[in-house]
Amino acid sequence: MRREAMCVCALVCALVCALGVGCGGGEVEEVRFPFLSPADPLDISEIERGVSVRHGEPLAMATNVVEGVGKTAEQFDHVILRLRAYDDQAQRLGEYTQHPVSSVDSRPAPDFVAQPALGDMDRRARDLNDEIDEALTLASRPSGFARRSVVVDLFRTRGDWYVRWDGLLTEQENRTGEGPYGLGREKMFNDLLARFEAVARDTQPVYFIIGDEAERLLATDSGAGLSAAEWANFVIFFEEAAVRIKAVSPDTKVGAGINWDRFATRVAASYSDDDTVGNEEIDAAFTDALLPLLAHSDVIALRSHVSPGADESPKGRYQYLRRMRALYGLRLPIMFYALGRPIGTASGEVAQRNHVEDFADWVSGVNIESVFWERWINIDGADTADQTPIGRCAALTSDESLEFSVRRSRCNDGLFDSTFQTKEVWKTFGLAQ
């Protein structure tokens, strides 16, 4: 018995030493990334859920399948308005960019070309709020979508640089490379601040997310970021914008929009000698890039839009979010402003349904305040008999003359298909069988 007790003692001591707690009376060695105990998956029904809304979706639903508006409003009281610093799509597609709405008067594309100010962020925010209200009236649900938030994408649709903030989209400098403008340019900086302030004043959003996938400045899926030097300007802009937003909408929670999958892989990889990413690399990237933003944030705002490969599970990088308080003393709530699972055709809808359960497992034990689905309705023309996109889906993804270059999978991101019927994912995210 004594020998067995000694063996057990030695084993315990070895385990304690391995965990860095110290052994034999020596100094305790700090463990920066201690073992995380298993936790229960996120109960999606226990947190606030909402959905993203874009120009053309509300009225298209209301004028085609009006009960879809009521069904959505019944499940989700909270919608996120998806805006751009300037709406580059309106100059090519007109007022309703995701779905044409022929049954109501609408401003055609030439109106936005002749009057570029019509595409300014604050004006388009008013347009979208009005469109949502009109759709709710048509559906006899005037009090629906009472909680509204805002995400502003600073990049143009094709994602290779900031959108030209003043609407001068036909100038050659906006069509090639980065262009001689950015947040270091005083006029762009000040004009955008005024528009952010106007949107906050008019909408009084629950959340105001500045930037969508802002980490693209630091790293892209193909490697180098769009401009690592511009990241410092973005941080300065974010700090000032947060002050301006809070001044006119004190209860709004402000955050910077970050694609967590790209940040915790591509951005973190830049801190590795061999592109291997673990807790140490994510920690270094988080400390350098995100902590300066979070010092002026009310919320950690993340995007999750990923299709995991057969040999790779994202759970490890999502579990890192459980370490926020211990590592950095952060007590900010975490919200996912865009959750989605890319699929190429309608045949992948079951994968989107299952994705909600996968995500709930990835974020086991993470303190999440809210989650929003990526898109309300598939883009017009995504759901055809032969799976060949038409309409707005074709224009955004494959019309080279328009230079939007949207990924084909983006057309299928909705909770409803483009014929305004609920998809499989409605069963797990809408929680309606």
C-alpha positions as CSV (number, residue, x, y, z in Angstrom):
1,M,0.0,0.0,0.0
2,R,2.8,2.3,0.9
3,R,4.5,1.7,-2.5
4,E,1.2,2.3,-4.3
5,A,0.7,5.5,-2.4
6,M,4.2,6.7,-3.3
7,C,3.5,5.9,-7.0
8,V,0.3,7.8,-6.9
9,C,2.0,10.7,-5.2
10,A,4.7,10.8,-7.9
11,L,2.1,10.7,-10.7
12,V,0.2,13.6,-9.1
13,C,3.4,15.6,-8.7
14,A,4.4,14.9,-12.4
15,L,0.9,16.1,-13.5
16,V,1.1,19.2,-11.4
17,C,4.6,20.0,-12.7
18,A,3.4,19.5,-16.3
19,L,0.6,22.0,-15.7
20,G,3.2,24.5,-14.5
21,V,1.9,24.8,-11.0
22,G,5.3,24.0,-9.5
23,C,6.7,21.0,-7.6
24,G,9.0,20.5,-4.7
25,G,8.6,23.9,-3.1
26,G,10.0,25.8,-6.1
27,E,8.5,29.0,-7.6
28,V,5.1,28.6,-9.4
29,E,5.5,28.8,-13.1
30,E,2.6,30.7,-14.8
31,V,0.7,28.8,-17.4
32,R,-0.6,31.3,-20.0
33,F,-2.8,28.8,-21.8
34,P,-4.1,26.3,-19.2
35,F,-6.2,23.4,-20.1
36,L,-9.9,24.3,-20.7
37,S,-12.3,21.9,-19.2
38,P,-15.2,20.6,-21.4
39,A,-18.2,22.9,-21.5
40,D,-21.8,22.5,-22.8
41,P,-22.6,23.6,-26.3
42,L,-24.2,27.0,-26.8
43,D,-28.0,26.8,-26.5
44,I,-29.0,28.9,-29.5
45,S,-32.5,29.4,-28.1
46,E,-31.2,31.0,-24.9
47,I,-29.5,34.0,-26.6
48,E,-30.7,36.8,-28.8
49,R,-30.9,35.9,-32.4
50,G,-31.4,38.2,-35.4
51,V,-30.8,38.5,-39.1
52,S,-29.0,40.8,-41.6
53,V,-31.1,42.8,-44.0
54,R,-30.0,44.4,-47.3
55,H,-31.6,46.8,-49.8
56,G,-34.4,45.1,-51.7
57,E,-35.0,42.2,-49.4
58,P,-37.8,43.6,-47.2
59,L,-40.0,44.9,-50.1
60,A,-39.3,41.9,-52.3
61,M,-40.5,39.6,-49.5
62,A,-43.5,41.8,-48.7
63,T,-44.6,42.1,-52.4
64,N,-44.1,38.4,-53.2
65,V,-44.8,36.3,-50.1
66,V,-46.0,38.8,-47.5
67,E,-46.4,36.2,-44.8
68,G,-42.6,35.7,-44.9
69,V,-42.2,39.2,-43.3
70,G,-44.5,38.2,-40.5
71,K,-42.9,34.9,-40.0
72,T,-39.4,36.5,-39.8
73,A,-40.6,39.3,-37.4
74,E,-42.2,36.7,-35.2
75,Q,-38.9,34.8,-34.8
76,F,-36.5,37.8,-34.7
77,D,-37.2,41.2,-33.2
78,H,-33.7,42.3,-34.1
79,V,-32.3,43.1,-37.6
80,I,-28.9,44.3,-38.7
81,L,-28.8,46.9,-41.5
82,R,-26.0,46.0,-43.8
83,L,-24.5,49.2,-45.3
84,R,-21.4,50.4,-47.1
85,A,-19.5,53.5,-46.5
86,Y,-20.7,54.3,-50.0
87,D,-23.2,52.1,-51.9
88,D,-21.3,51.2,-55.0
89,Q,-23.9,48.7,-56.1
90,A,-26.7,51.3,-56.4
91,Q,-25.0,53.1,-59.3
92,R,-25.2,49.9,-61.3
93,L,-28.3,48.1,-60.0
94,G,-30.5,50.9,-58.7
95,E,-32.2,51.4,-55.4
96,Y,-33.0,47.8,-54.6
97,T,-29.7,46.0,-55.0
98,Q,-30.3,42.4,-53.9
99,H,-33.8,42.0,-55.3
100,P,-35.5,44.2,-57.9
101,V,-39.0,45.4,-56.7
102,S,-41.0,46.1,-59.8
103,S,-44.3,46.6,-58.1
104,V,-43.3,49.9,-56.4
105,D,-41.6,53.0,-57.6
106,S,-37.9,52.8,-57.3
107,R,-34.9,55.0,-58.3
108,P,-33.0,53.5,-61.2
109,A,-29.2,53.3,-61.4
110,P,-28.8,56.5,-63.5
111,D,-30.3,58.5,-60.6
112,F,-27.5,57.5,-58.4
113,V,-24.9,58.2,-61.1
114,A,-26.3,61.7,-61.7
115,Q,-26.6,62.4,-57.9
116,P,-23.8,60.5,-56.2
117,A,-24.9,61.8,-52.8
118,L,-27.9,59.5,-53.0
119,G,-25.5,56.6,-52.4
120,D,-24.0,58.0,-49.2
121,M,-24.1,55.7,-46.2
122,D,-26.5,57.9,-44.1
123,R,-29.0,58.3,-47.0
124,R,-28.9,54.6,-47.7
125,A,-29.5,53.9,-44.0
126,R,-32.6,56.0,-44.2
127,D,-33.7,54.2,-47.4
128,L,-33.3,50.8,-45.7
129,N,-35.1,51.8,-42.5
130,D,-37.9,53.1,-44.6
131,E,-38.0,50.0,-46.7
132,I,-38.2,47.8,-43.6
133,D,-41.0,49.9,-42.2
134,E,-43.0,49.8,-45.5
135,A,-42.6,46.0,-45.6
136,L,-43.8,45.7,-42.0
137,T,-46.8,47.9,-42.8
138,L,-47.7,45.7,-45.9
139,A,-47.5,42.7,-43.6
140,S,-49.7,44.3,-40.9
141,R,-46.8,44.1,-38.5
142,P,-45.9,47.8,-37.9
143,S,-44.2,47.1,-34.5
144,G,-41.9,44.4,-35.8
145,F,-38.1,44.6,-36.0
146,A,-38.1,47.0,-33.1
147,R,-34.4,46.4,-32.3
148,R,-32.1,47.5,-35.1
149,S,-28.4,47.5,-35.5
150,V,-25.9,48.6,-38.1
151,V,-22.8,47.1,-39.8
152,V,-20.9,49.4,-42.1
153,D,-18.5,47.8,-44.6
154,L,-15.7,50.2,-45.6
155,F,-14.6,48.1,-48.6
156,R,-16.1,48.2,-52.1
157,T,-18.1,45.1,-53.2
158,R,-15.1,43.3,-54.8
159,G,-13.2,43.8,-51.6
160,D,-9.8,44.8,-52.8
161,W,-9.8,48.3,-51.3
162,Y,-12.0,50.9,-49.6
163,V,-15.0,51.9,-51.5
164,R,-14.6,55.4,-53.0
165,W,-16.4,57.3,-50.2
166,D,-17.5,60.3,-52.3
167,G,-19.3,58.2,-55.0
168,L,-16.8,59.1,-57.8
169,L,-16.8,55.4,-58.9
170,T,-16.0,55.9,-62.5
171,E,-12.6,57.6,-61.9
172,Q,-9.7,55.4,-63.0
173,E,-8.1,55.7,-59.6
174,N,-11.0,53.9,-58.1
175,R,-10.8,51.0,-60.6
176,T,-7.2,50.0,-60.3
177,G,-5.2,49.2,-57.2
178,E,-5.7,50.9,-53.9
179,G,-6.3,54.4,-55.2
180,P,-4.8,57.6,-53.6
181,Y,-7.3,57.6,-50.7
182,G,-7.7,56.0,-47.3
183,L,-8.5,56.9,-43.7
184,G,-5.3,58.9,-43.6
185,R,-6.9,61.3,-46.0
186,E,-8.5,64.1,-44.0
187,K,-11.6,64.6,-46.2
188,M,-12.5,60.9,-46.3
189,F,-11.9,60.7,-42.5
190,N,-14.1,63.6,-41.7
191,D,-16.8,62.9,-44.2
192,L,-17.2,59.4,-43.0
193,L,-17.3,60.5,-39.4
194,A,-20.2,62.8,-40.1
195,R,-22.1,60.0,-41.9
196,F,-21.5,57.6,-39.1
197,E,-22.8,60.1,-36.6
198,A,-25.9,60.8,-38.8
199,V,-26.7,57.0,-39.0
200,A,-26.3,56.6,-35.3
201,R,-28.5,59.7,-34.6
202,D,-31.3,58.5,-37.0
203,T,-31.3,54.8,-36.2
204,Q,-30.3,54.7,-32.5
205,P,-28.9,51.2,-33.1
206,V,-28.4,48.5,-30.5
207,Y,-25.0,47.7,-32.0
208,F,-23.0,49.8,-34.4
209,I,-20.3,47.7,-36.0
210,I,-17.6,49.7,-37.8
211,G,-16.1,47.7,-40.6
212,D,-16.9,44.3,-41.9
213,E,-13.9,41.9,-42.0
214,A,-11.6,44.8,-41.2
215,E,-8.7,42.4,-40.7
216,R,-8.4,42.2,-44.5
217,L,-6.0,45.1,-44.1
218,L,-3.7,42.8,-42.3
219,A,-4.2,39.5,-44.2
220,T,-6.4,38.1,-46.9
221,D,-7.2,34.5,-47.8
222,S,-4.5,34.6,-50.5
223,G,-1.8,36.0,-48.1
224,A,-0.7,39.6,-47.6
225,G,-3.2,42.1,-46.4
226,L,-4.5,45.0,-48.5
227,S,-2.4,47.5,-46.5
228,A,-0.9,46.7,-43.1
229,A,0.1,50.3,-42.8
230,E,-3.5,51.4,-43.1
231,W,-4.5,49.4,-40.0
232,A,-3.1,52.2,-37.8
233,N,-5.4,54.7,-39.5
234,F,-8.4,52.4,-39.1
235,V,-7.7,52.1,-35.3
236,I,-7.6,55.9,-35.1
237,F,-10.7,56.3,-37.1
238,F,-12.5,53.7,-35.0
239,E,-11.7,55.5,-31.8
240,E,-13.0,58.8,-33.1
241,A,-16.1,57.2,-34.7
242,A,-16.9,55.4,-31.4
243,V,-16.9,58.8,-29.6
244,R,-19.1,60.4,-32.2
245,I,-21.6,57.6,-32.2
246,K,-21.9,57.4,-28.5
247,A,-22.4,61.2,-28.3
248,V,-25.6,61.0,-30.3
249,S,-26.7,57.4,-29.3
250,P,-25.4,56.8,-25.8
251,D,-26.9,53.3,-25.4
252,T,-25.4,52.0,-28.6
253,K,-22.7,49.3,-28.3
254,V,-19.8,50.0,-30.7
255,G,-17.5,47.3,-32.0
256,A,-15.1,46.7,-34.9
257,G,-16.2,43.9,-37.3
258,I,-13.6,41.1,-37.5
259,N,-13.8,37.8,-39.4
260,W,-12.6,35.5,-36.6
261,D,-11.8,32.6,-39.0
262,R,-9.4,34.8,-41.0
263,F,-8.0,36.6,-38.0
264,A,-7.2,33.5,-36.0
265,T,-5.6,31.8,-39.1
266,R,-4.2,34.2,-41.7
267,V,-3.5,37.2,-39.4
268,A,-2.1,34.9,-36.7
269,A,0.1,33.1,-39.2
270,S,2.1,36.2,-39.7
271,Y,3.4,35.7,-36.1
272,S,4.7,32.2,-37.0
273,D,7.9,31.3,-38.6
274,D,6.4,28.3,-40.5
275,D,2.7,29.4,-40.7
276,T,1.8,27.0,-37.9
277,V,-0.9,28.7,-35.8
278,G,-1.6,27.9,-32.1
279,N,-2.6,29.8,-29.0
280,E,0.7,31.7,-28.9
281,E,0.3,33.1,-32.4
282,I,-3.4,34.0,-31.9
283,D,-2.3,35.7,-28.6
284,A,0.4,37.7,-30.3
285,A,-2.0,38.9,-33.1
286,F,-4.8,39.6,-30.6
287,T,-2.5,41.7,-28.4
288,D,-1.0,43.7,-31.2
289,A,-4.1,44.3,-33.4
290,L,-7.3,43.8,-31.5
291,L,-6.5,45.1,-28.0
292,P,-6.1,48.7,-29.2
293,L,-9.5,48.5,-30.8
294,L,-11.2,46.8,-27.8
295,A,-9.9,49.6,-25.5
296,H,-12.5,51.8,-27.2
297,S,-15.2,49.1,-27.8
298,D,-18.4,48.1,-26.0
299,V,-18.5,44.7,-27.7
300,I,-16.3,42.1,-29.4
301,A,-18.0,41.8,-32.8
302,L,-17.1,38.8,-34.9
303,R,-18.0,37.2,-38.1
304,S,-18.1,33.4,-38.7
305,H,-18.6,32.3,-42.3
306,V,-16.6,29.1,-42.8
307,S,-16.9,25.8,-44.5
308,P,-14.5,23.5,-42.5
309,G,-12.4,21.0,-44.4
310,A,-12.4,17.3,-43.8
311,D,-9.1,17.5,-41.9
312,E,-9.6,20.8,-40.0
313,S,-12.0,21.7,-37.3
314,P,-12.4,25.3,-36.3
315,K,-13.3,24.5,-32.7
316,G,-9.8,25.2,-31.4
317,R,-9.7,28.8,-32.5
318,Y,-13.3,29.4,-31.2
319,Q,-12.4,27.9,-27.9
320,Y,-9.7,30.6,-27.6
321,L,-12.5,33.1,-27.0
322,R,-13.0,31.5,-23.6
323,R,-9.6,32.9,-22.6
324,M,-10.5,36.6,-23.1
325,R,-11.0,37.4,-19.4
326,A,-8.0,35.4,-18.1
327,L,-5.6,36.7,-20.7
328,Y,-6.6,40.3,-21.1
329,G,-9.0,41.1,-18.3
330,L,-11.7,41.6,-21.0
331,R,-15.3,41.6,-19.8
332,L,-16.8,42.8,-23.0
333,P,-19.7,40.8,-24.4
334,I,-19.1,38.7,-27.6
335,M,-21.6,38.9,-30.5
336,F,-21.5,37.3,-33.9
337,Y,-22.8,39.9,-36.3
338,A,-22.7,37.4,-39.2
339,L,-23.0,33.6,-39.0
340,G,-23.1,31.6,-42.2
341,R,-22.0,28.4,-44.0
342,P,-21.0,28.9,-47.7
343,I,-22.7,26.5,-50.1
344,G,-22.4,26.4,-53.9
345,T,-26.0,25.4,-54.7
346,A,-29.3,24.7,-53.1
347,S,-28.3,21.0,-52.6
348,G,-26.1,22.2,-49.7
349,E,-28.9,23.5,-47.6
350,V,-28.8,20.6,-45.2
351,A,-25.2,21.6,-44.5
352,Q,-26.3,25.1,-43.4
353,R,-28.9,23.5,-41.1
354,N,-26.3,21.3,-39.5
355,H,-23.9,24.2,-39.3
356,V,-25.8,25.9,-36.6
357,E,-25.3,22.8,-34.4
358,D,-21.6,22.7,-35.3
359,F,-21.2,26.3,-34.4
360,A,-22.9,25.8,-31.1
361,D,-20.3,23.1,-30.3
362,W,-17.4,25.2,-31.4
363,V,-18.3,28.0,-29.0
364,S,-19.0,25.7,-26.0
365,G,-18.4,27.7,-22.9
366,V,-18.0,31.0,-24.7
367,N,-20.0,33.9,-23.2
368,I,-22.0,35.0,-26.3
369,E,-24.6,37.7,-26.1
370,S,-26.2,37.5,-29.6
371,V,-25.9,35.8,-33.0
372,F,-27.1,37.1,-36.4
373,W,-27.6,35.0,-39.5
374,E,-25.6,36.3,-42.5
375,R,-28.5,37.1,-44.9
376,W,-32.3,37.2,-44.8
377,I,-33.0,36.0,-48.4
378,N,-30.8,34.3,-51.0
379,I,-29.9,36.9,-53.7
380,D,-32.3,37.2,-56.5
381,G,-31.7,34.5,-59.2
382,A,-29.8,32.1,-57.0
383,D,-32.4,29.3,-57.0
384,T,-33.0,28.2,-60.6
385,A,-34.0,24.8,-62.0
386,D,-30.5,24.2,-63.5
387,Q,-28.6,26.0,-60.8
388,T,-27.3,28.6,-63.3
389,P,-27.6,32.0,-61.6
390,I,-29.6,34.7,-63.2
391,G,-30.8,38.2,-62.2
392,R,-28.9,39.9,-59.4
393,C,-26.9,36.8,-58.5
394,A,-25.5,36.7,-62.0
395,A,-24.8,40.5,-62.0
396,L,-23.0,40.4,-58.7
397,T,-21.0,37.2,-59.3
398,S,-20.2,36.8,-63.0
399,D,-20.8,40.1,-64.9
400,E,-17.2,41.2,-65.4
401,S,-18.3,44.6,-66.7
402,L,-19.8,45.4,-63.2
403,E,-16.6,44.4,-61.4
404,F,-18.4,43.3,-58.2
405,S,-16.8,39.8,-58.2
406,V,-19.0,38.4,-55.4
407,R,-18.4,34.7,-54.6
408,R,-21.1,32.5,-56.0
409,S,-21.7,31.0,-52.6
410,R,-22.8,34.4,-51.2
411,C,-26.0,34.1,-53.3
412,N,-27.1,31.2,-51.0
413,D,-26.5,32.7,-47.6
414,G,-30.1,33.4,-46.8
415,L,-32.6,31.9,-44.3
416,F,-35.1,32.0,-47.2
417,D,-34.4,31.0,-50.8
418,S,-34.8,33.5,-53.6
419,T,-38.4,32.3,-54.1
420,F,-39.0,33.5,-50.5
421,Q,-39.5,30.0,-49.0
422,T,-37.8,29.0,-45.7
423,K,-34.7,26.9,-46.1
424,E,-33.5,24.0,-44.0
425,V,-31.4,26.3,-41.8
426,W,-34.7,27.8,-40.6
427,K,-35.2,24.7,-38.5
428,T,-32.1,25.2,-36.4
429,F,-31.6,29.0,-36.5
430,G,-35.3,30.1,-36.8
431,L,-36.1,27.3,-34.4
432,A,-39.3,26.5,-36.3
433,Q,-40.0,22.9,-37.3
